[in-house]
Structure formats: structure tokens, C-alpha cells
Amino acid sequence: MTAPASFTGKRVLVTGGLGFIGSTLGRRLADLGAHVVLVDSLIPEHGANPFNINGYEDRLQVSIGDVRDEFSMRQLVRDQDLLFNLAGQTSHLDSMADPYTDLDINVRSQISILESCRKHNPDITIVYASTRQVYGKPEYVPVDEKHPLHPTDVNGINKMAGEWYHLLYHHVYGLRVTSLRLTNTYGPRMRVRDARQTFLGIWFRRLIERAPIEVWGDGTQLRDFNYVDDVVEAMLRCASDARANGRTYNLGGQESIDLVHLAQQLVEINGGGIYRLIPFPPDRQRIDIGHYFADYSLIQNELGWRPQVELREGLARSLAYFRQHHAHYW
């Protein structure tokens, strides 16, 4: 685990801070003694939820603002030691239906953030949340960082551009930047009212509501998953280790699992429920990536990170959380 002393007294800014990963990271940083500012635009479709910091309201500062506003960002980044840049639009379908908004949030906003850092706090350390979606449909699995990048949707293209802007500002201006390519992240505080973040969220909701889980296609698609605490640990390691500067790392799960067996495991953990196979919706099938699971050996070898929470345990924790707090999430 990351040494708490690494973050005691640090001034930290988290964009997208009231969202799923941002709020979990903020809570962890507060526990480690950091002074944390969470900035969020509270756009309804993007997963922000004030209940995500329940119990931490007096330990986390919240700033309501839009990362596309460079004036606001330059005030926010001043005097910060660390920036965890998690703000973004994550829905693949939304990006296809409204590519201009996705471009604005996932590309223009990143330039706004980076310009603010370059001009007003060039010594800041930045960890950027990228995505496995930059790889598109894999040519081989497990996917390592050398795999070609050919996204299958607008969101993947724009997230790839956001990542490359971060790496460009590292190489040209010397900003300390790390990019993490996240796979399917899940856990307490994730968005479950719909499938905008990941299909697993709506599966949790359906199980708790005793509604059928819908598995698209034949259910043989392989995926890997990271429990949110493991993702937070990777971000903390990148922020506290100089070897991560200028690097891009995959995150990945302990195992890959096909969607039918994932559904079966969830039903078993839940103590009941049903799933059904349904044909792929056409809009989903056009951008589906087939099998995907990651090779995370690079970050394991360089920073010592590997996932700790087994899938079954993480699923059980998630179901228990949403069963208790469902009134705040749908």
C-alpha cells in the first residue's frame, strides 16, 4: 500500500471529484492527510453525486465549476501539488449521438486544464484517467501498451487525443504527467441508474430490483474488471513515484471472464435473480470491441501495482453498498 506520509499535507485537486472514482479517491486522500479540493460541474449525465462524499463533507472542499473554463481552472490549479484529472464524458453511445459535446468535454477541456497548469503551476504532478477504449477492437489479448490504437467510437478518439495532449505537454513543457488506461472499473458510488459508465452498474440495479440482467449477444465476450480501490491505489502510486513521469500504463484485472459467467456469478452472490441473452442493439454492436483484457505487467514491474480485490469479493461489496444506499443512486 502507498505510504500515508507521501500525501500528508499535500494540496490536491481532483477534477470530476463528485463522480465515482473521483469521490473514492478524494475520500482516500483525506484519510491520508491531504488537503483536497474536488471540482465538478454536476452535469446530470456524468455521474456526479453529492452523496458520494457522505461523511466526508467537512474533510473535502467542493468547488462547482466546469473544467472547460480556463479562468476557473487557473485559479483552481494555483498552489496545488497534485492534480488527478478524472473529468470527462464516458458514455460511448452519447459520444456517437452528440460528438460535438464529447469533443468539447474530452478534448477542449484537457487543453484548458493543461494550459492552466503550464502557465500558473508548471511544477504540479498530473495523473490523467485514460481508457482501454483507445485500443478499439483488439488484434490480440492480453492487450499491452504497444498494441496499436484504433478506437471504434468518438469517445475513444477524443480520450486518445486527451491522453496525447497530456503526454505532449510533458515532452514539450516538462509537466509531470502519467496516463492510466483504465479498464472496467466498478464498485460503490458508481453510476447505476443507467449504463453510461459501464454495463455492470445497471446489472447491479436490476438485480436489486429483481429485474432480469440483459446480456447482449452470445455472452462469450471476455472482459476484465478493476475494483475502484485498486484503481485509486494505482493513481496514488503514479502521483508519488517519479518513475511514472511521462509514462502510460494499462490497468487490468486479476482474471478475464465472459459475460455469461459474470452474470451467473452475480446472481449467485445476490442469492437469486435471472439473466437473459438478447440480440445486440444495432447502435451497440457497431462499436463493440469483442474480447478485451489487459496486460498490466508494465505498471506491476515499474511501480509494484497489481489488483488486490478479487472479482467475487468486489462484486459482493458493490451489491451490499447499493442494496443499502439505493435511494441515493436511482
C-alpha positions in Angstrom: 0.0 0.0 0.0 1.1 3.6 -0.6 2.9 5.1 2.4 0.5 7.6 4.0 3.4 10.0 4.6 3.6 10.6 0.8 0.3 12.6 0.9 0.2 14.1 4.4 -0.2 17.8 4.0 -0.3 17.7 0.2 -2.6 20.1 -1.7 -4.6 18.0 -4.2 -7.1 18.9 -6.9 -9.4 16.2 -8.3 -11.4 17.0 -11.4 -14.7 15.1 -11.7 -14.4 14.9 -7.9 -18.0 14.1 -7.1 -18.1 11.2 -9.5 -17.5 7.5 -8.9 -13.7 7.3 -9.0 -13.1 10.9 -8.0 -15.0 10.7 -4.8 -13.4 7.4 -3.8 -10.0 8.9 -4.5 -10.9 12.1 -2.5 -12.0 10.1 0.5 -8.8 8.1 0.4 -6.6 11.2 0.1 -8.5 12.8 3.1 -7.7 9.7 5.1 -4.1 10.1 4.2 -4.0 13.6 5.5 -4.1 15.6 2.2 -5.9 18.9 1.7 -8.3 18.0 -1.1 -10.4 20.1 -3.5 -13.0 18.3 -5.6 -14.1 20.2 -8.7 -17.2 19.1 -10.5 -19.6 20.6 -13.0 -22.5 18.4 -11.7 -23.7 17.7 -15.3 -26.5 15.2 -14.6 -25.4 12.6 -17.2 -21.8 12.4 -16.0 -22.2 10.6 -12.7 -21.6 13.3 -10.1 -23.5 12.6 -6.9 -23.1 14.7 -3.7 -23.9 11.5 -1.6 -20.6 10.1 -2.8 -18.8 12.1 -0.1 -21.3 11.3 2.6 -19.5 11.5 5.9 -16.6 13.4 4.4 -18.3 16.8 3.8 -16.2 18.5 6.4 -13.0 17.0 5.2 -13.2 17.7 1.5 -13.6 21.1 -0.2 -16.0 21.1 -3.1 -15.8 23.6 -6.0 -18.6 23.6 -8.5 -17.1 24.5 -11.9 -16.5 23.5 -15.4 -13.0 22.4 -16.4 -13.6 23.9 -19.9 -13.4 27.4 -18.2 -9.7 28.3 -18.2 -10.3 31.2 -15.9 -11.7 29.0 -13.2 -9.1 26.3 -13.8 -6.2 28.7 -13.4 -7.5 29.7 -10.0 -8.0 26.1 -9.0 -4.6 24.8 -10.1 -2.6 27.5 -8.3 -0.5 26.2 -5.4 -1.7 22.6 -5.8 0.9 19.9 -5.5 -1.1 17.2 -7.3 -3.9 17.1 -9.9 -5.9 13.9 -10.6 -7.6 14.7 -13.8 -10.7 12.5 -13.9 -13.2 14.9 -15.5 -14.7 13.6 -18.7 -17.7 12.2 -20.7 -17.5 8.4 -20.6 -20.6 7.2 -22.5 -19.7 5.6 -25.8 -23.3 5.9 -27.1 -23.6 9.6 -26.0 -20.4 10.3 -27.9 -21.9 8.9 -31.1 -25.2 10.7 -30.7 -23.5 14.0 -29.8 -19.9 14.1 -30.9 -19.5 17.8 -30.5 -20.2 17.7 -26.8 -17.8 14.8 -26.3 -15.2 16.7 -28.2 -15.7 19.7 -26.1 -15.5 17.9 -22.8 -12.8 15.3 -23.5 -10.5 17.4 -25.7 -11.0 21.1 -25.3 -11.3 20.8 -21.5 -8.0 18.9 -21.4 -6.2 21.8 -23.2 -7.8 24.2 -20.8 -6.5 22.2 -17.8 -3.0 21.7 -19.3 -2.7 25.4 -20.3 -3.7 26.4 -16.8 -1.0 24.2 -15.3 1.6 25.2 -17.8 1.0 28.9 -17.2 0.2 29.0 -13.5 1.7 25.9 -11.9 4.2 24.1 -14.0 5.6 22.1 -11.0 2.3 20.3 -10.5 2.1 16.5 -10.9 -0.8 15.2 -13.0 -2.4 11.8 -13.2 -4.8 11.5 -16.2 -7.6 8.9 -16.4 -7.5 7.5 -19.9 -9.3 4.4 -21.1 -8.9 1.0 -22.7 -11.2 2.3 -25.4 -8.2 3.9 -27.2 -7.2 0.4 -28.3 -10.6 -0.3 -30.1 -11.1 -3.9 -31.2 -8.0 -5.8 -30.0 -5.7 -7.5 -32.5 -4.5 -9.7 -29.7 -5.1 -10.3 -26.0 -4.0 -9.6 -23.4 -3.5 -6.0 -24.7 -0.2 -4.4 -23.7 0.8 -0.7 -24.1 2.4 -1.5 -27.5 -0.9 -2.5 -29.1 -2.0 -0.3 -32.0 -4.5 2.4 -31.2 -7.6 2.4 -33.3 -10.7 3.4 -31.4 -14.2 2.3 -32.5 -16.2 5.3 -31.4 -16.0 9.1 -30.9 -15.3 8.8 -27.2 -12.3 6.6 -27.8 -10.8 9.0 -30.3 -11.4 12.0 -28.0 -10.0 10.3 -24.9 -6.9 9.3 -27.0 -6.5 12.9 -28.0 -6.8 14.0 -24.4 -4.1 11.5 -23.4 -1.8 12.6 -26.1 -2.2 16.3 -25.2 -1.1 15.3 -21.7 2.0 13.5 -23.0 2.8 16.3 -25.4 2.8 18.8 -22.5 5.1 16.5 -20.7 7.6 16.2 -23.6 7.5 19.8 -24.7 6.9 21.7 -21.5 8.2 19.3 -18.9 4.9 18.9 -17.0 5.0 15.8 -14.8 2.3 13.6 -16.3 1.2 10.0 -16.1 -1.7 8.4 -18.1 -3.6 5.4 -16.8 -5.6 3.4 -19.3 -8.5 2.1 -17.2 -10.5 -1.0 -17.9 -14.0 -1.7 -16.5 -13.9 0.0 -13.1 -16.7 -0.9 -10.7 -17.6 -0.6 -7.0 -19.5 1.5 -4.5 -20.5 5.0 -5.7 -20.5 4.1 -9.4 -23.4 5.3 -11.6 -26.1 2.6 -11.7 -29.1 4.4 -12.9 -28.2 3.6 -16.5 -25.3 2.1 -18.5 -23.5 5.4 -19.2 -20.4 4.4 -17.2 -20.4 0.6 -17.6 -23.0 -2.1 -18.1 -22.1 -3.5 -14.7 -23.8 -0.6 -13.0 -27.2 -1.3 -14.5 -26.7 -5.0 -13.7 -26.4 -4.2 -10.0 -29.5 -2.1 -10.1 -31.5 -4.8 -12.0 -30.5 -7.5 -9.5 -31.5 -5.4 -6.5 -34.8 -4.5 -8.2 -35.3 -8.2 -9.1 -35.4 -7.5 -12.8 -33.6 -9.6 -15.4 -30.0 -8.9 -16.3 -29.6 -8.4 -20.1 -26.6 -9.9 -21.7 -26.1 -8.8 -25.2 -25.1 -11.1 -28.0 -24.0 -14.7 -27.1 -22.3 -13.6 -23.9 -18.9 -15.0 -24.7 -17.2 -11.6 -24.8 -14.3 -11.6 -22.4 -13.7 -8.6 -20.1 -11.5 -7.7 -17.1 -12.6 -5.6 -14.2 -10.9 -3.5 -11.5 -12.4 -2.7 -8.1 -12.3 1.0 -7.5 -10.0 0.8 -4.5 -7.4 -0.8 -6.7 -7.7 1.9 -9.3 -7.2 4.6 -6.6 -4.1 2.8 -5.4 -2.7 2.9 -8.9 -3.3 6.6 -9.1 -1.6 7.2 -5.8 1.4 5.2 -6.8 1.7 7.2 -10.1 1.4 10.5 -8.2 4.1 9.6 -5.7 6.7 7.9 -7.8 8.9 9.9 -10.2 9.4 6.9 -12.4 5.8 7.4 -13.6 6.5 10.7 -15.2 5.8 10.6 -18.9 4.6 7.0 -18.7 1.4 5.4 -20.0 0.2 2.3 -18.1 -2.6 -0.2 -18.5 -4.6 -1.3 -15.6 -6.3 -4.7 -15.6 -8.0 -7.3 -13.6 -6.7 -10.5 -11.9 -8.7 -12.5 -14.4 -10.8 -12.3 -17.5 -14.3 -13.6 -17.5 -17.0 -13.9 -20.2 -20.3 -12.0 -19.6 -22.5 -15.1 -19.2 -20.3 -16.4 -16.3 -20.1 -12.9 -14.9 -23.9 -12.8 -14.8 -24.1 -16.2 -13.3 -21.6 -15.2 -10.6 -23.6 -12.1 -9.8 -26.9 -14.0 -9.5 -25.2 -16.4 -7.1 -23.7 -13.7 -5.0 -27.1 -11.9 -4.9 -28.8 -15.0 -3.7 -31.1 -15.1 -6.7 -32.0 -13.4 -9.9 -32.1 -14.2 -13.6 -30.2 -13.2 -16.7 -31.2 -13.5 -20.4 -29.4 -13.3 -23.7 -30.8 -10.7 -26.1 -29.6 -9.7 -29.5 -27.1 -6.9 -29.7 -28.8 -3.5 -30.1 -27.6 -2.2 -33.5 -26.1 1.0 -32.1 -24.1 -1.0 -29.5 -23.0 -3.7 -32.0 -21.4 -1.1 -34.3 -19.0 0.0 -31.6 -18.5 -3.3 -29.7 -14.8 -4.3 -29.2 -15.2 -8.0 -28.8 -12.9 -9.7 -26.4 -10.7 -7.4 -24.2 -8.4 -7.9 -21.2 -5.2 -6.1 -20.4 -1.6 -6.9 -19.8 -0.7 -4.7 -16.7 2.8 -6.1 -16.3 4.4 -2.7 -17.1 2.9 -0.9 -14.1 3.5 -4.0 -12.0 7.1 -4.2 -12.8 7.8 -0.4 -12.6 5.6 0.7 -9.7 4.7 -2.6 -7.9 1.0 -2.2 -8.6 -1.3 -5.2 -9.1 -5.0 -5.6 -8.3 -5.7 -6.8 -4.8 -9.5 -7.2 -4.7 -10.8 -10.4 -6.2 -13.7 -10.1 -8.6 -16.1 -12.1 -6.4 -15.3 -10.1 -3.3 -15.6 -6.8 -5.2 -19.0 -7.7 -6.7 -20.3 -8.7 -3.2 -19.1 -5.4 -1.7 -20.7 -3.5 -4.5 -24.1 -5.2 -4.2 -24.1 -4.7 -0.5 -23.4 -1.0 -0.9 -26.2 -0.4 -3.4 -28.6 -2.5 -1.5 -28.1 -0.2 1.5 -27.9 3.1 -0.3 -30.0 2.6 -3.5 -32.3 5.6 -2.6 -29.3 7.9 -3.4 -28.5 6.3 -6.8 -31.7 5.7 -8.7 
